[in-house]
Amino acid sequence: MHELLLIKLYDYVCDEYNDYLRWNVQRFSSNQQEGQISDEEIITIYLFCVAYEEKYKVKSIHKHITKYWKSWFPTLPSYQRFNDRLNRIADVFPLLVERIIEIHGQFPKEMDILIGDSLPIMTCSHKRAGKVAPELTSKGYCAVKKLHYFGSKLHLLGQRRYGTIPFPKKVGITPTSVHDLTALNPVLEVAVAEATFLDKAYCDRTLDQNMSKIGNQLMTPIKDVKGMCPLLKQFDKAYNELYNTAISVIRQPIESLFNWLIQLTNIQNASLVRSESGLNVHIFGKLAAGLIVLANF
């Protein structure tokens, strides 16, 4: 069974690489050395092991291929060389995510509801001086886990699908210190949908007005107003709780998507990443692997 999945995945990667991806890969030579593993094979190995073999670390991926699939990849280099090649083609993975969303993210009009949130990607504890990819990481706080950490945030806006987890429509990463509203605001202002359901972090009157102009209704939980009279707050309490519960029920599938992605790829743990290229491979490579499974390749 896995042999067929590997063949199908390699065929897909080759098609996308030759048509689109290869123009964005960093190359130091215009000639491919004879006997050297190809970029298509490197990409396929990474995606296959993450998506179907439950291997999350690059070293574990290399060991697994060496032990069980070496006859399929006879030119597989050493671990150090494999890791270096993987980091050189890091720019391929964001583009591959974009292509998968573009091709497989089309659904009927009746599903035109967007839900979004952010997922923390942790590179190290807040007690350590984070030095990895300073352009993409910073110190921040995760309210869900109630801990401070150093890393990035994966921002995701997905299309709600009834009876299953949503399919991503827009994704991006920012340092942890960037507020969720600041990160998604440019995307939300031009997002075409009937309604978009988000959490309290996205409550903003200007954003609501701009989204209404294009027919997209912003739906967020009701935030308590500072200084409100306790009597008025008690008067609206029942309505506010019911409304917020309804919003949470509609938004719940985005949490399920994140949990599914964490279990499948271990994307949230980036403690072994040592460079900006490595962080791009970790986030977008694992997101691409998740999309491949989600799209049922």
C-alpha positions as CSV (number, residue, x, y, z in Angstrom):
1,M,0.0,0.0,0.0
2,H,2.7,2.4,1.0
3,E,4.6,1.7,-2.3
4,L,1.6,3.0,-4.3
5,L,1.4,6.1,-2.1
6,L,5.1,6.7,-2.6
7,I,4.8,6.3,-6.4
8,K,1.8,8.6,-6.5
9,L,3.5,11.2,-4.4
10,Y,6.7,11.2,-6.4
11,D,4.7,11.5,-9.6
12,Y,2.9,14.5,-8.2
13,V,6.1,16.2,-6.9
14,C,7.8,15.7,-10.3
15,D,4.9,17.3,-12.1
16,E,4.8,20.3,-9.8
17,Y,8.5,20.7,-9.7
18,N,9.0,20.7,-13.5
19,D,6.0,23.0,-14.1
20,Y,6.5,25.5,-11.3
21,L,8.7,24.8,-8.3
22,R,12.1,24.4,-9.9
23,W,12.2,28.1,-10.8
24,N,12.3,29.0,-7.2
25,V,15.0,26.6,-5.9
26,Q,18.4,28.0,-5.0
27,R,21.0,26.5,-7.2
28,F,24.8,27.0,-7.1
29,S,25.3,25.1,-10.4
30,S,23.3,24.8,-13.5
31,N,24.4,21.2,-13.9
32,Q,23.1,18.2,-11.9
33,Q,26.0,15.9,-11.0
34,E,25.6,12.4,-12.2
35,G,24.7,10.0,-9.5
36,Q,23.4,12.7,-7.2
37,I,20.0,12.5,-5.7
38,S,17.5,14.9,-7.3
39,D,15.5,17.7,-5.7
40,E,12.3,15.9,-6.5
41,E,13.5,12.8,-4.5
42,I,14.5,15.0,-1.5
43,I,11.1,16.6,-1.5
44,T,9.3,13.3,-1.9
45,I,11.3,11.6,0.9
46,Y,10.4,14.4,3.4
47,L,6.7,14.6,2.5
48,F,6.3,10.8,2.4
49,C,8.0,10.2,5.8
50,V,6.0,12.9,7.6
51,A,2.6,12.2,6.0
52,Y,2.6,8.4,5.9
53,E,5.5,7.1,8.1
54,E,5.1,9.2,11.3
55,K,8.7,10.5,11.1
56,Y,9.1,14.1,12.3
57,K,12.8,14.7,12.7
58,V,15.1,15.0,9.6
59,K,17.6,12.4,11.2
60,S,14.7,10.0,11.8
61,I,13.6,10.5,8.2
62,H,17.0,9.7,6.8
63,K,17.4,6.6,9.0
64,H,14.0,5.3,8.0
65,I,14.7,5.7,4.3
66,T,18.2,4.1,4.7
67,K,16.8,1.1,6.5
68,Y,13.5,0.4,4.6
69,W,13.5,2.3,1.3
70,K,17.2,2.5,0.2
71,S,16.5,0.4,-2.9
72,W,14.0,3.1,-4.0
73,F,16.6,5.9,-3.5
74,P,20.0,4.3,-4.3
75,T,21.7,7.8,-4.5
76,L,20.6,8.8,-1.0
77,P,23.5,10.8,0.5
78,S,24.8,11.0,4.1
79,Y,22.6,12.6,6.7
80,Q,24.6,15.8,6.7
81,R,24.4,16.1,3.0
82,F,20.7,15.2,3.0
83,N,19.9,17.9,5.6
84,D,22.0,20.5,3.7
85,R,20.1,19.7,0.4
86,L,16.8,19.9,2.2
87,N,17.6,23.4,3.6
88,R,18.8,24.6,0.2
89,I,15.3,23.9,-1.3
90,A,13.4,25.3,1.7
91,D,11.7,27.9,-0.5
92,V,9.9,25.1,-2.4
93,F,7.7,24.2,0.5
94,P,5.7,27.5,0.9
95,L,5.1,27.4,-2.8
96,L,4.0,23.8,-2.7
97,V,1.5,24.7,0.1
98,E,0.2,27.5,-2.1
99,R,-0.2,25.1,-5.1
100,I,-2.0,22.5,-3.1
101,I,-4.5,25.1,-1.7
102,E,-5.0,26.6,-5.1
103,I,-5.8,23.2,-6.8
104,H,-7.5,21.3,-4.0
105,G,-9.1,24.1,-2.0
106,Q,-12.2,24.7,-4.2
107,F,-15.5,23.9,-2.6
108,P,-19.3,24.5,-3.3
109,K,-20.7,28.0,-2.6
110,E,-22.8,26.8,0.3
111,M,-19.6,26.2,2.2
112,D,-18.5,29.8,1.9
113,I,-17.8,30.4,5.6
114,L,-14.2,31.1,6.8
115,I,-12.8,30.3,10.3
116,G,-9.3,31.3,11.5
117,D,-6.9,31.2,14.3
118,S,-3.2,31.0,15.0
119,L,-1.0,28.1,16.2
120,P,2.2,28.7,18.2
121,I,5.4,27.1,16.8
122,M,7.9,26.8,19.7
123,T,11.6,26.8,19.1
124,C,12.7,27.1,22.7
125,S,11.7,28.0,26.3
126,H,11.4,31.7,27.2
127,K,14.1,31.0,29.8
128,R,16.7,30.6,27.0
129,A,18.0,33.3,24.6
130,G,16.3,32.4,21.3
131,K,18.8,32.8,18.4
132,V,17.2,30.8,15.7
133,A,15.8,32.7,12.7
134,P,15.5,36.1,14.4
135,E,13.5,37.5,11.5
136,L,10.7,34.9,12.1
137,T,10.8,34.3,15.8
138,S,10.4,36.3,19.0
139,K,9.3,35.9,22.6
140,G,5.6,35.5,23.3
141,Y,2.9,34.0,25.4
142,C,0.5,31.1,24.6
143,A,-2.8,31.7,26.5
144,V,-4.1,28.2,25.8
145,K,-1.1,26.4,27.2
146,K,-0.4,29.2,29.7
147,L,3.3,29.4,29.0
148,H,5.8,31.8,27.7
149,Y,7.9,30.6,24.8
150,F,10.2,31.7,22.0
151,G,9.2,31.0,18.4
152,S,6.7,31.8,15.6
153,K,3.0,31.7,15.0
154,L,1.3,30.0,12.1
155,H,-1.8,32.0,11.1
156,L,-4.4,30.1,9.2
157,L,-7.7,31.0,7.6
158,G,-9.7,27.9,6.5
159,Q,-13.0,27.2,4.7
160,R,-15.5,25.5,7.0
161,R,-16.7,22.1,5.7
162,Y,-19.7,20.4,7.3
163,G,-18.9,17.1,9.1
164,T,-15.1,17.4,8.8
165,I,-12.1,19.6,9.5
166,P,-11.7,22.8,7.5
167,F,-9.4,23.1,4.5
168,P,-6.8,25.9,4.7
169,K,-7.3,28.9,2.3
170,K,-4.6,31.3,3.5
171,V,-1.6,30.6,5.7
172,G,1.4,32.6,6.9
173,I,3.9,32.9,9.7
174,T,5.0,35.8,11.9
175,P,7.1,36.2,15.0
176,T,5.2,35.4,18.2
177,S,5.2,39.1,19.2
178,V,3.0,40.1,16.2
179,H,-0.6,40.4,17.2
180,D,-3.1,38.1,15.5
181,L,-5.2,41.0,14.2
182,T,-2.1,42.7,12.7
183,A,-1.1,39.5,11.0
184,L,-4.4,38.6,9.4
185,N,-5.9,42.1,8.9
186,P,-4.6,42.5,5.3
187,V,-6.0,39.1,4.3
188,L,-9.3,39.6,6.0
189,E,-10.0,42.9,4.4
190,V,-10.0,41.3,0.9
191,A,-11.3,37.8,1.9
192,V,-14.4,36.9,-0.1
193,A,-17.0,34.9,1.9
194,E,-20.4,35.1,3.4
195,A,-19.1,35.3,6.9
196,T,-15.8,34.9,8.9
197,F,-15.7,33.5,12.4
198,L,-12.8,34.4,14.6
199,D,-11.9,34.8,18.3
200,K,-11.9,37.9,20.5
201,A,-8.4,38.9,19.3
202,Y,-9.9,40.0,16.0
203,C,-12.6,42.3,17.4
204,D,-12.0,45.6,15.5
205,R,-14.7,48.1,14.3
206,T,-12.6,49.3,11.3
207,L,-12.0,45.7,10.1
208,D,-15.7,44.9,10.5
209,Q,-16.6,47.9,8.4
210,N,-14.1,47.1,5.7
211,M,-15.2,43.4,5.5
212,S,-18.8,44.4,5.3
213,K,-18.1,46.5,2.2
214,I,-17.2,43.3,0.3
215,G,-20.1,41.3,1.8
216,N,-18.1,39.4,4.4
217,Q,-19.6,39.5,7.8
218,L,-17.1,39.4,10.7
219,M,-18.4,37.3,13.6
220,T,-16.4,37.4,16.9
221,P,-17.4,36.8,20.5
222,I,-18.7,39.8,22.5
223,K,-16.0,41.4,24.6
224,D,-16.7,42.9,28.0
225,V,-16.6,46.6,28.0
226,K,-14.3,48.1,30.6
227,G,-16.1,50.2,33.2
228,M,-19.6,49.0,32.2
229,C,-22.2,49.2,35.0
230,P,-22.5,45.8,36.7
231,L,-26.3,46.0,36.4
232,L,-26.1,46.4,32.6
233,K,-23.5,43.6,32.4
234,Q,-25.8,41.3,34.3
235,F,-28.7,42.3,32.1
236,D,-26.9,41.2,28.9
237,K,-25.1,38.2,30.5
238,A,-27.4,35.5,29.3
239,Y,-27.5,36.8,25.7
240,N,-23.7,37.3,25.6
241,E,-23.0,33.8,26.9
242,L,-25.3,32.1,24.4
243,Y,-23.9,34.2,21.5
244,N,-20.3,33.5,22.4
245,T,-21.1,29.8,22.8
246,A,-22.6,29.7,19.3
247,I,-19.5,31.4,17.8
248,S,-17.3,28.9,19.6
249,V,-19.2,26.0,18.3
250,I,-18.8,27.2,14.7
251,R,-15.1,27.9,15.3
252,Q,-14.3,24.6,17.0
253,P,-13.3,22.8,13.7
254,I,-10.2,25.1,13.4
255,E,-9.0,23.8,16.8
256,S,-9.6,20.3,15.5
257,L,-7.5,21.0,12.4
258,F,-4.6,22.3,14.6
259,N,-4.9,19.3,16.9
260,W,-4.9,16.9,13.9
261,L,-2.0,18.6,12.3
262,I,0.0,18.4,15.6
263,Q,-0.7,14.7,16.0
264,L,0.2,14.0,12.3
265,T,3.3,16.1,12.0
266,N,4.4,17.4,15.4
267,I,4.5,20.8,13.8
268,Q,4.3,22.7,17.1
269,N,7.7,21.5,18.3
270,A,10.5,23.2,16.5
271,S,13.2,22.8,19.2
272,L,15.6,21.1,16.9
273,V,15.5,23.8,14.2
274,R,18.8,25.7,13.8
275,S,18.3,28.1,10.9
276,E,15.7,30.2,9.1
277,S,15.7,27.7,6.2
278,G,15.2,24.8,8.7
279,L,12.3,26.6,10.2
280,N,10.7,27.1,6.8
281,V,11.2,23.4,6.1
282,H,9.7,22.5,9.5
283,I,6.6,24.6,9.2
284,F,5.7,24.6,5.5
285,G,7.1,21.1,4.8
286,K,4.9,19.6,7.5
287,L,2.0,21.8,6.5
288,A,2.4,20.5,2.9
289,A,2.5,16.9,4.2
290,G,-0.7,17.5,6.2
291,L,-2.4,19.1,3.2
292,I,-1.5,16.1,1.1
293,V,-3.2,13.8,3.5
294,L,-6.2,16.2,3.9
295,A,-6.6,16.4,0.1
296,N,-6.5,12.6,-0.1
297,F,-3.8,12.4,-2.8
